[in-house]
Amino acid sequence: MAGRIEDYALIGDMQTAALVCRDGTVDWLCLPRFDSHAIFAGLLGTEEHGFWRLGPAHASDAEPPAAARRTYRGDSLVLESEWDTPRGIVRVTDFMPPRDGAPQLIRIVEGVSGRVPMRSELRMRFSYGRVVPWVHKHEGRTVAVAGPDSVWFDTEAETYGEALTTYADFTVAPGDRIAFTISWEPSHKEPPALPEPEQSLTATEDFWRDWVEHCTYHGPYREAVVRSLITLKALTYAPTGGIVAAPTTSLPEEIGGVRNWDYRYTWLRDAAITLSSLLRTGYREEARAWREWLLRAVAGDPENLQIMYGIAGERELGEAELDWLPGYENSTPVRVGNGAAHQLQLDVYGEVTEALHLAHMTGLARNDYASVLQLKLIRYLEDHWNEPDEGIWEVRGPRRHFVHSKVMAWVAVDRTIKLIESGDADGPLDRWKQLRDDIHRDVCEKGYDKERNTFTQSYGSRELDASLLLIPQMGFLPPDDKRVIGTIEAIQRELSTSDGFILRYPTDGDDEGVDGLPGDEGAFLACSFWMADDLAMIGRVDEARKLFEKLLSLRNDLGLLAEEWDPRLKRQVGNFPQAFSHVPLIDTALRLTASGAYGG
């Protein structure tokens, strides 16, 4: 059985990622890309669907022991796990070197004290656990082949096969270092080069140390900010600059429920806000790469802008269900692909334009086509901003006039007006100023409930929505506007959980709610960070700091966050780790630091 979501560590090479549990089991790895088929899918099923466990030997009828300690080595993505056993202490170092050739997952076992019996259990199952590969020896190396894929397993330890699993049993004493590596290569090609684990470890540490040195944030929350930045960098697909929302699929928003989605793609919204955080902390190269990815993905067809693309800009992300996988803690269906790709989400135009605007304001070298694209997006919005859409939360119910979508359409027009006024683009300035005023007036007249002094989720509704917290952050209204303060206080009253975190919107249990889905979900962590931001903006800085630090306490021992927090079960839920949680963590830390609202 897979561990709790927060029991996992992330390692990756900026092209794919693995999740490593506290007991030394890799339960999730897709090769060669984030969105490839998994060779270890135990996270969404059972051990029969693929895993790699490396840790102290234990009785076959006993649970594998969990590491007593684990940490990332400095500011890196190199994971160290230590076990205290009756026979001594052992350390396992897990990492994936930034790719220069075949993708590799390297695991180095090191004896610390005593003599510790160890075991490696490697069960590869291709195509998300469905296909048993042909495992054989080739010139002294172990290789698993299935269709177009081959995975090569290299180690000094003696291995043997049993029950369609590759084992190694060995003992380590102080100073012993034994490495294990798997490398992927297309099955029709020559074998990958023999791994060099120690050199790769040094190179990986050097890479992350050098990258972190570019961080311009040195405030009191630096540890949390840097770990979040490293996580966001790990979710960036290096060859193209695309940024995945998370490296996993179908980790449930409600344990046992149906809200299970594939997040291994590039949402324009998620990527744009990720880019904003990277820019604010000194990472302009990532911004440049993402802008180039955006221009390639949208190409010459901005009228058919998708809300998400594949990590190389692919448009077709057809959704399917993997019915042979029982799901994480029996949460089905397990989905791959995402049917929301072709939804109309008008807010995306605002997020993309805001990211381009910030890149321009922070001195990123001008790209003429980026300005052309921005103008084309506004021309599209001129004709479509007043249509209903599926909104930021990708509802699968009827389209509505979501207030947040209209606000972000206003943002898109406002930032483009600023671009024209700066002299870096030409456009119908007076006409678009009128458009900006028209959208603003429409929202304030139709999306605001005067009786309750709050904006609402959509025109004519009484429900609230946490995305309304972005109204002051986007500059739609000033923080001291009574309508803004009223909305913040209404969301605190109506969308707070018992422990003070914020839900996205009301759900209706067994009945279908506004999102067209049955069931409930946890507190959406980004929304709680937005609340902390807003509280700081309206002068309630002590309250903001307390909420922020309470949110920091939800991170696992390695500083990682999933999409949501289940206030009933007191555990993380949703895909993991989630860019949409780590981005607002960074943004709120920057705001609180600027305001001096931190303790100690």
C-alpha positions as CSV (number, residue, x, y, z in Angstrom):
1,M,0.0,0.0,0.0
2,A,1.3,3.4,-0.9
3,G,2.3,5.8,1.9
4,R,0.4,9.0,2.8
5,I,0.9,11.7,0.2
6,E,3.1,13.7,2.6
7,D,5.3,10.7,3.2
8,Y,6.9,11.2,-0.3
9,A,10.0,13.1,-1.3
10,L,10.5,14.6,-4.8
11,I,13.6,14.0,-6.9
12,G,13.9,14.9,-10.5
13,D,16.1,16.0,-13.4
14,M,13.9,18.8,-14.9
15,Q,12.5,16.4,-17.5
16,T,10.7,13.9,-15.2
17,A,10.5,13.2,-11.5
18,A,10.2,10.3,-9.0
19,L,8.5,10.1,-5.6
20,V,10.4,8.3,-2.9
21,C,8.5,7.1,0.3
22,R,9.9,7.2,3.8
23,D,10.5,3.5,3.7
24,G,12.8,3.9,0.7
25,T,10.3,2.9,-2.0
26,V,10.1,4.7,-5.3
27,D,6.4,4.4,-6.1
28,W,6.1,6.8,-9.0
29,L,8.4,7.4,-12.0
30,C,7.5,8.2,-15.6
31,L,10.2,7.8,-18.3
32,P,11.5,9.6,-20.2
33,R,9.2,12.6,-19.6
34,F,6.8,13.8,-16.9
35,D,3.9,12.8,-19.1
36,S,5.3,9.4,-20.3
37,H,3.9,6.1,-19.1
38,A,4.9,5.2,-15.5
39,I,7.3,2.3,-15.0
40,F,6.6,2.5,-11.2
41,A,2.9,3.0,-10.6
42,G,2.5,1.5,-7.2
43,L,1.4,5.0,-6.0
44,L,-1.9,4.4,-7.8
45,G,-2.2,0.7,-7.2
46,T,-0.3,-2.0,-5.5
47,E,3.2,-3.4,-5.6
48,E,2.1,-5.4,-8.6
49,H,2.1,-2.2,-10.6
50,G,5.7,-1.4,-10.1
51,F,8.0,-0.1,-7.4
52,W,11.7,0.0,-6.3
53,R,12.4,-0.4,-2.6
54,L,15.9,0.0,-1.2
55,G,16.4,-0.2,2.6
56,P,17.2,-2.4,5.5
57,A,16.3,-6.0,5.1
58,H,13.1,-7.0,6.9
59,A,10.9,-10.1,7.3
60,S,8.7,-10.8,4.4
61,D,5.5,-10.5,6.6
62,A,6.6,-7.2,8.2
63,E,6.1,-3.6,7.0
64,P,9.3,-2.1,5.6
65,P,10.9,0.1,8.2
66,A,10.6,3.9,7.7
67,A,13.7,6.0,7.7
68,A,14.4,7.6,11.1
69,R,15.6,10.8,9.4
70,R,15.6,12.3,5.9
71,T,16.6,15.6,4.4
72,Y,17.6,17.2,1.2
73,R,21.4,17.8,1.1
74,G,21.7,21.5,1.5
75,D,19.7,23.6,-1.1
76,S,19.5,20.7,-3.6
77,L,17.2,18.0,-4.8
78,V,19.5,15.3,-3.5
79,L,17.6,13.2,-0.9
80,E,19.3,11.6,2.1
81,S,17.5,9.0,4.2
82,E,18.9,7.3,7.3
83,W,17.7,4.2,9.1
84,D,18.6,3.3,12.7
85,T,18.6,-0.5,13.0
86,P,19.5,-2.9,15.7
87,R,22.7,-3.7,13.7
88,G,23.7,-0.1,12.9
89,I,22.9,2.9,10.9
90,V,22.7,3.1,7.1
91,R,22.2,6.0,4.7
92,V,20.6,6.0,1.2
93,T,21.2,9.0,-1.1
94,D,18.7,9.3,-4.0
95,F,18.9,11.7,-6.9
96,M,18.4,12.2,-10.6
97,P,21.3,14.1,-12.4
98,P,20.3,17.0,-14.7
99,R,20.2,15.1,-17.9
100,D,23.2,14.8,-20.2
101,G,22.2,11.7,-22.1
102,A,20.0,9.0,-20.8
103,P,17.7,9.8,-17.8
104,Q,19.0,8.2,-14.7
105,L,17.8,7.5,-11.1
106,I,20.8,6.9,-8.9
107,R,20.6,5.4,-5.4
108,I,23.8,5.2,-3.3
109,V,23.8,3.0,-0.1
110,E,26.4,4.1,2.6
111,G,27.2,2.3,5.8
112,V,27.4,4.7,8.8
113,S,27.9,2.3,11.7
114,G,27.7,-1.4,12.4
115,R,26.9,-4.0,9.7
116,V,23.5,-3.6,8.2
117,P,21.8,-6.2,6.0
118,M,20.1,-4.4,3.0
119,R,17.8,-5.4,0.2
120,S,16.9,-3.9,-3.1
121,E,13.6,-5.0,-4.7
122,L,13.1,-3.8,-8.2
123,R,9.8,-4.5,-9.9
124,M,9.4,-2.7,-13.2
125,R,6.0,-2.6,-14.8
126,F,5.6,-0.6,-18.0
127,S,2.5,1.2,-19.2
128,Y,1.3,2.3,-15.8
129,G,1.7,-1.2,-14.3
130,R,0.0,-3.1,-17.1
131,V,3.0,-4.6,-19.0
132,V,5.6,-7.0,-17.5
133,P,8.9,-6.3,-19.4
134,W,11.3,-8.9,-20.6
135,V,14.2,-8.8,-18.1
136,H,17.5,-10.3,-19.2
137,K,21.2,-9.9,-19.1
138,H,23.1,-8.1,-21.8
139,E,26.9,-8.0,-21.6
140,G,26.8,-8.2,-17.8
141,R,24.1,-5.6,-17.4
142,T,20.4,-6.1,-16.5
143,V,17.9,-4.7,-19.0
144,A,14.1,-4.7,-19.0
145,V,12.5,-4.3,-22.4
146,A,8.8,-3.7,-23.4
147,G,7.9,-2.3,-26.8
148,P,9.6,1.0,-27.4
149,D,11.2,1.2,-23.9
150,S,14.2,-0.2,-22.2
151,V,15.4,0.3,-18.7
152,W,19.0,-0.6,-17.8
153,F,19.9,-1.6,-14.2
154,D,23.5,-1.3,-13.1
155,T,25.0,-2.1,-9.7
156,E,28.1,-3.7,-8.2
157,A,25.8,-5.8,-5.9
158,E,25.0,-9.4,-6.9
159,T,21.4,-9.6,-8.2
160,Y,18.9,-12.4,-8.8
161,G,15.4,-12.7,-10.2
162,E,12.5,-14.2,-8.4
163,A,8.7,-13.8,-8.9
164,L,9.2,-11.3,-11.8
165,T,11.3,-9.1,-9.4
166,T,15.0,-8.3,-9.4
167,Y,16.6,-8.6,-6.0
168,A,19.9,-7.7,-4.4
169,D,20.8,-8.8,-0.8
170,F,24.0,-7.3,0.6
171,T,25.5,-5.9,3.8
172,V,27.2,-2.5,4.4
173,A,29.8,-1.6,7.0
174,P,31.1,1.9,7.8
175,G,32.6,3.5,4.7
176,D,31.0,1.1,2.2
177,R,29.3,2.8,-0.7
178,I,27.3,0.7,-3.1
179,A,25.4,2.4,-6.0
180,F,22.3,1.3,-7.9
181,T,21.3,3.0,-11.1
182,I,18.4,2.7,-13.6
183,S,18.7,4.4,-17.0
184,W,16.1,4.7,-19.8
185,E,16.8,4.4,-23.5
186,P,14.6,3.7,-26.5
187,S,14.7,-0.1,-27.0
188,H,15.9,0.1,-30.6
189,K,19.0,2.0,-29.6
190,E,22.4,1.0,-28.3
191,P,22.7,0.6,-24.5
192,P,23.2,3.8,-22.5
193,A,26.6,4.6,-21.2
194,L,27.6,3.0,-17.9
195,P,26.7,5.3,-15.1
196,E,29.2,7.1,-12.9
197,P,27.3,7.6,-9.7
198,E,29.8,9.5,-7.6
199,Q,30.7,12.0,-10.4
200,S,27.0,12.4,-11.1
201,L,26.3,13.1,-7.4
202,T,28.9,15.9,-7.4
203,A,27.6,17.4,-10.6
204,T,24.0,17.3,-9.3
205,E,24.9,19.1,-6.1
206,D,27.0,21.7,-8.0
207,F,24.0,22.3,-10.3
208,W,21.6,23.1,-7.5
209,R,24.0,25.1,-5.5
210,D,24.8,27.3,-8.5
211,W,21.1,27.7,-9.3
212,V,20.1,28.7,-5.8
213,E,22.8,31.3,-5.7
214,H,20.8,33.4,-8.1
215,C,17.9,33.8,-5.6
216,T,17.5,37.4,-4.7
217,Y,15.2,36.8,-1.6
218,H,17.1,36.8,1.7
219,G,14.2,37.4,4.1
220,P,13.1,35.5,7.2
221,Y,11.3,32.8,5.3
222,R,14.3,32.0,3.0
223,E,14.3,28.3,3.8
224,A,10.6,27.9,2.8
225,V,11.0,30.1,-0.3
226,V,14.2,28.4,-1.6
227,R,12.7,24.9,-1.2
228,S,9.6,26.1,-3.1
229,L,11.8,27.6,-5.8
230,I,13.7,24.4,-6.1
231,T,10.4,22.5,-6.4
232,L,9.2,24.8,-9.1
233,K,12.5,24.5,-11.0
234,A,12.1,20.7,-10.8
235,L,8.6,21.0,-12.4
236,T,10.1,22.8,-15.4
237,Y,10.7,20.7,-18.5
238,A,14.2,21.9,-19.4
239,P,14.2,21.2,-23.1
240,T,11.2,23.5,-23.8
241,G,10.6,25.7,-20.7
242,G,7.1,24.3,-20.2
243,I,6.1,24.0,-16.5
244,V,4.0,21.1,-15.3
245,A,1.3,21.7,-12.6
246,A,2.5,18.6,-10.7
247,P,4.5,15.5,-11.6
248,T,1.6,13.1,-10.8
249,T,-1.9,12.1,-11.9
250,S,-5.0,11.1,-10.0
251,L,-3.9,11.7,-6.4
252,P,-7.4,12.4,-5.0
253,E,-8.7,15.7,-3.8
254,E,-11.0,13.6,-1.6
255,I,-9.8,10.2,-0.4
256,G,-12.0,7.6,-2.0
257,G,-13.6,10.2,-4.3
258,V,-13.7,10.8,-8.0
259,R,-11.9,14.2,-8.2
260,N,-8.7,12.7,-9.6
261,W,-7.0,14.5,-12.4
262,D,-3.8,14.3,-14.5
263,Y,-1.6,17.4,-13.7
264,R,1.4,16.5,-15.8
265,Y,0.8,19.2,-18.4
266,T,1.4,22.9,-18.7
267,W,-1.6,25.0,-17.6
268,L,-1.1,28.6,-18.9
269,R,-2.5,29.9,-15.6
270,D,-0.2,27.8,-13.4
271,A,2.8,28.4,-15.5
272,A,2.2,32.1,-15.7
273,I,1.9,32.5,-12.0
274,T,5.0,30.3,-11.5
275,L,6.9,32.5,-13.8
276,S,5.8,35.6,-11.9
277,S,7.3,34.1,-8.7
278,L,10.5,33.1,-10.4
279,L,10.9,36.6,-11.8
280,R,10.3,38.2,-8.4
281,T,13.1,36.1,-7.0
282,G,15.7,36.7,-9.7
283,Y,15.2,33.9,-12.2
284,R,14.9,35.7,-15.5
285,E,16.3,32.8,-17.7
286,E,13.3,30.6,-16.7
287,A,11.0,33.5,-17.7
288,R,12.7,33.8,-21.1
289,A,12.4,30.1,-21.7
290,W,8.7,30.0,-20.7
291,R,7.9,33.0,-23.0
292,E,9.5,31.2,-25.9
293,W,7.5,28.0,-25.0
294,L,4.3,30.1,-24.9
295,L,5.0,31.7,-28.3
296,R,5.6,28.2,-29.9
297,A,2.5,26.7,-28.2
298,V,0.1,29.4,-29.2
299,A,1.8,29.8,-32.6
300,G,-0.3,31.8,-35.1
301,D,-3.6,30.9,-33.6
302,P,-4.3,32.9,-30.5
303,E,-8.0,32.8,-31.2
304,N,-8.0,29.1,-30.3
305,L,-5.9,29.6,-27.2
306,Q,-6.0,26.4,-25.0
307,I,-5.9,26.6,-21.2
308,M,-3.3,23.9,-21.1
309,Y,-0.8,22.2,-23.5
310,G,1.6,19.3,-23.4
311,I,5.1,20.1,-22.0
312,A,6.4,20.5,-25.6
313,G,3.3,22.5,-26.7
314,E,1.1,19.5,-27.7
315,R,-2.5,20.4,-28.1
316,E,-4.3,17.0,-28.0
317,L,-4.4,15.8,-24.4
318,G,-7.3,13.3,-24.7
319,E,-8.6,12.0,-21.3
320,A,-8.8,8.3,-20.6
321,E,-9.3,6.1,-17.6
322,L,-6.8,3.3,-16.5
323,D,-9.3,0.7,-15.2
324,W,-6.7,-1.8,-14.2
325,L,-5.4,0.6,-11.5
326,P,-7.4,0.6,-8.2
327,G,-6.3,4.2,-7.5
328,Y,-4.6,5.8,-4.5
329,E,-6.4,4.4,-1.4
330,N,-9.1,3.2,-3.8
331,S,-9.8,6.6,-5.3
332,T,-11.0,6.0,-8.8
333,P,-11.0,6.6,-11.6
334,V,-7.3,6.9,-12.4
335,R,-7.1,9.4,-15.3
336,V,-4.4,10.2,-17.9
337,G,-4.8,13.1,-20.2
338,N,-7.1,16.0,-19.4
339,G,-10.5,16.8,-21.0
340,A,-10.4,20.3,-19.7
341,A,-7.8,21.3,-22.3
342,H,-10.4,22.7,-24.6
343,Q,-12.5,24.5,-22.0
344,L,-13.1,28.3,-22.3
345,Q,-11.4,29.9,-19.3
346,L,-11.3,33.6,-19.9
347,D,-9.1,34.3,-16.8
348,V,-6.2,32.6,-18.6
349,Y,-5.9,35.7,-20.9
350,G,-5.3,37.8,-17.8
351,E,-2.7,35.5,-16.2
352,V,-0.7,35.2,-19.5
353,T,-0.8,39.0,-20.1
354,E,0.1,39.7,-16.5
355,A,3.2,37.4,-16.8
356,L,4.2,39.0,-20.1
357,H,3.8,42.4,-18.4
358,L,5.9,41.5,-15.4
359,A,8.6,40.1,-17.7
360,H,8.6,43.4,-19.6
361,M,8.7,45.4,-16.4
362,T,11.6,43.4,-14.9
363,G,13.8,44.1,-18.0
364,L,13.5,40.8,-19.9
365,A,14.8,41.5,-23.4
366,R,12.0,42.6,-25.7
367,N,10.4,40.0,-28.0
368,D,8.3,41.6,-30.7
369,Y,6.1,38.6,-31.3
370,A,5.2,38.5,-27.6
371,S,3.8,42.1,-27.9
372,V,1.9,41.0,-31.1
373,L,0.5,38.0,-29.3
374,Q,-0.6,40.2,-26.4
375,L,-2.5,42.5,-28.8
376,K,-4.1,39.6,-30.5
377,L,-5.3,38.2,-27.2
378,I,-7.0,41.5,-26.4
379,R,-8.7,41.6,-29.8
380,Y,-10.1,38.2,-29.0
381,L,-11.3,39.4,-25.6
382,E,-13.0,42.4,-27.1
383,D,-15.5,40.0,-28.7
384,H,-15.7,37.3,-26.0
385,W,-15.1,38.8,-22.5
386,N,-18.9,38.9,-21.8
387,E,-19.5,35.2,-22.5
388,P,-19.9,32.6,-19.8
389,D,-17.0,30.2,-19.3
390,E,-15.8,27.3,-17.2
391,G,-13.7,29.5,-15.0
392,I,-10.5,29.1,-13.0
393,W,-11.6,25.9,-11.3
394,E,-12.5,24.1,-14.6
395,V,-16.1,23.3,-13.7
396,R,-17.6,20.4,-15.6
397,G,-21.1,21.8,-15.0
398,P,-22.8,24.6,-17.0
399,R,-20.8,27.7,-18.0
400,R,-21.4,30.8,-15.9
401,H,-20.4,34.4,-15.8
402,F,-17.7,33.9,-13.2
403,V,-16.6,37.1,-11.6
404,H,-12.9,36.1,-11.4
405,S,-12.9,35.4,-15.2
406,K,-14.2,38.9,-15.8
407,V,-11.7,40.5,-13.4
408,M,-8.9,38.8,-15.2
409,A,-10.2,39.9,-18.5
410,W,-10.0,43.4,-17.1
411,V,-6.4,42.7,-16.1
412,A,-5.5,41.6,-19.6
413,V,-6.8,44.8,-21.1
414,D,-5.3,47.0,-18.3
415,R,-1.8,45.5,-18.8
416,T,-2.0,45.8,-22.5
417,I,-2.9,49.5,-22.2
418,K,0.2,49.9,-20.0
419,L,2.3,48.2,-22.7
420,I,0.9,50.7,-25.3
421,E,1.4,53.7,-23.1
422,S,5.1,52.6,-22.5
423,G,5.6,53.0,-26.3
424,D,6.4,49.3,-26.8
425,A,3.3,48.4,-28.8
426,D,0.6,50.1,-30.9
427,G,-3.1,49.7,-30.4
428,P,-6.4,51.5,-30.2
429,L,-5.7,53.0,-26.9
430,D,-9.0,55.0,-26.4
431,R,-11.1,52.0,-27.5
432,W,-9.4,49.7,-25.1
433,K,-9.6,52.2,-22.2
434,Q,-13.3,52.2,-22.8
435,L,-13.3,48.4,-22.9
436,R,-11.5,48.4,-19.6
437,D,-14.1,50.7,-18.1
438,D,-16.9,48.6,-19.5
439,I,-15.6,45.4,-17.9
440,H,-15.0,47.1,-14.6
441,R,-18.5,48.5,-14.5
442,D,-20.1,45.2,-15.5
443,V,-18.4,43.3,-12.7
444,C,-19.2,45.9,-10.1
445,E,-22.9,46.0,-11.2
446,K,-23.5,42.3,-11.8
447,G,-21.0,40.5,-9.6
448,Y,-21.5,42.4,-6.4
449,D,-24.1,41.6,-3.7
450,K,-24.9,45.0,-2.1
451,E,-26.9,43.4,0.8
452,R,-24.1,41.2,1.9
453,N,-21.3,43.6,0.8
454,T,-19.4,40.9,-1.1
455,F,-18.6,40.0,-4.6
456,T,-20.0,36.6,-5.6
457,Q,-18.8,33.6,-7.5
458,S,-20.8,34.4,-10.6
459,Y,-23.3,36.9,-11.9
460,G,-26.6,36.4,-10.1
461,S,-25.4,33.8,-7.6
462,R,-25.1,33.9,-3.8
463,E,-22.2,31.5,-3.6
464,L,-18.7,32.8,-2.7
465,D,-15.5,31.8,-4.4
466,A,-11.9,32.1,-3.0
467,S,-10.7,33.4,-6.4
468,L,-12.4,36.7,-5.4
469,L,-9.4,37.2,-3.0
470,L,-7.4,38.1,-6.1
471,I,-9.4,41.3,-6.8
472,P,-7.1,43.6,-4.7
473,Q,-3.9,41.7,-5.7
474,M,-4.6,42.3,-9.4
475,G,-5.3,46.0,-8.8
476,F,-9.0,45.7,-9.8
477,L,-10.0,47.6,-6.7
478,P,-7.8,49.0,-3.9
479,P,-7.4,47.0,-0.7
480,D,-9.2,49.6,1.4
481,D,-12.3,49.6,-0.8
482,K,-15.2,48.5,1.4
483,R,-16.3,46.0,-1.2
484,V,-12.9,44.3,-1.0
485,I,-12.9,44.2,2.8
486,G,-16.5,42.9,2.8
487,T,-15.5,40.1,0.4
488,I,-12.5,39.1,2.4
489,E,-14.6,38.9,5.6
490,A,-17.5,37.0,3.9
491,I,-15.0,34.4,2.6
492,Q,-13.6,34.0,6.1
493,R,-17.1,33.4,7.4
494,E,-18.5,31.1,4.7
495,L,-15.5,29.3,3.2
496,S,-13.2,28.7,6.2
497,T,-12.7,25.2,7.6
498,S,-12.7,24.5,11.3
499,D,-9.0,25.1,11.4
500,G,-9.0,28.4,9.5
501,F,-8.1,27.3,6.0
502,I,-10.0,28.3,2.9
503,L,-12.2,26.2,0.6
504,R,-12.3,27.1,-3.1
505,Y,-16.1,27.3,-3.1
506,P,-19.1,25.4,-1.6
507,T,-19.5,21.7,-2.6
508,D,-22.6,19.6,-2.1
509,G,-21.4,16.2,-0.9
510,D,-23.2,13.5,-2.8
511,D,-25.0,16.0,-5.0
512,E,-23.5,17.7,-8.0
513,G,-22.5,21.3,-7.2
514,V,-21.4,24.2,-9.3
515,D,-18.5,22.2,-10.6
516,G,-20.7,19.4,-11.9
517,L,-19.1,16.7,-9.7
518,P,-20.3,14.8,-6.6
519,G,-18.3,14.7,-3.4
520,D,-16.3,17.3,-1.4
521,E,-12.7,18.3,-1.3
522,G,-10.1,19.7,1.1
523,A,-9.0,23.2,1.7
524,F,-7.3,24.5,-1.4
525,L,-3.9,25.7,-0.1
526,A,-3.4,28.4,-2.7
527,C,-6.6,30.0,-1.5
528,S,-5.4,30.1,2.1
529,F,-2.2,31.8,1.0
530,W,-4.3,34.3,-1.0
531,M,-6.2,35.0,2.2
532,A,-3.0,35.7,4.1
533,D,-2.0,38.1,1.3
534,D,-5.2,39.9,1.5
535,L,-5.1,40.2,5.2
536,A,-1.7,41.8,5.0
537,M,-2.9,44.2,2.3
538,I,-5.8,45.5,4.4
539,G,-3.5,46.0,7.4
540,R,-4.3,42.9,9.5
541,V,-0.7,41.9,9.3
542,D,-0.5,39.9,12.5
543,E,-3.4,37.7,11.4
544,A,-1.8,37.3,8.0
545,R,1.5,36.2,9.5
546,K,-0.2,33.7,11.8
547,L,-2.2,32.1,8.9
548,F,0.9,32.0,6.8
549,E,3.0,30.3,9.4
550,K,0.1,27.9,10.1
551,L,0.2,27.0,6.4
552,L,4.0,26.5,6.5
553,S,3.4,23.9,9.3
554,L,1.3,21.8,6.8
555,R,4.4,21.2,4.7
556,N,5.9,17.8,5.0
557,D,9.3,17.3,6.7
558,L,11.0,18.2,3.4
559,G,9.0,21.4,2.8
560,L,6.6,20.0,0.1
561,L,2.9,20.7,-0.4
562,A,0.2,18.9,-2.3
563,E,-2.8,20.8,-3.8
564,E,-5.1,20.6,-0.7
565,W,-5.3,19.9,3.0
566,D,-8.0,17.6,4.3
567,P,-9.2,19.3,7.6
568,R,-11.0,16.2,8.7
569,L,-8.3,13.6,8.1
570,K,-5.5,16.1,8.9
571,R,-3.4,15.2,5.8
572,Q,-2.4,16.4,2.4
573,V,-4.5,15.5,-0.6
574,G,-4.4,16.1,-4.3
575,N,-1.5,15.9,-6.8
576,F,2.0,16.3,-5.3
577,P,4.0,18.4,-5.1
578,Q,1.8,21.2,-6.5
579,A,3.1,24.3,-8.2
580,F,-0.1,26.1,-7.4
581,S,0.6,25.7,-3.7
582,H,4.3,26.6,-3.8
583,V,3.9,29.8,-5.9
584,P,1.6,31.6,-3.5
585,L,3.8,30.5,-0.6
586,I,6.6,32.5,-2.2
587,D,4.4,35.4,-3.1
588,T,3.0,35.7,0.5
589,A,6.5,35.4,2.0
590,L,7.6,38.3,-0.2
591,R,4.6,40.4,0.8
592,L,5.0,39.7,4.6
593,T,8.7,40.4,4.4
594,A,8.1,43.7,2.7
595,S,5.6,44.6,5.3
596,G,7.8,43.6,8.2
597,A,5.0,41.2,9.4
598,Y,7.0,38.3,10.6
599,G,8.1,37.0,14.0
600,G,11.7,36.9,15.0
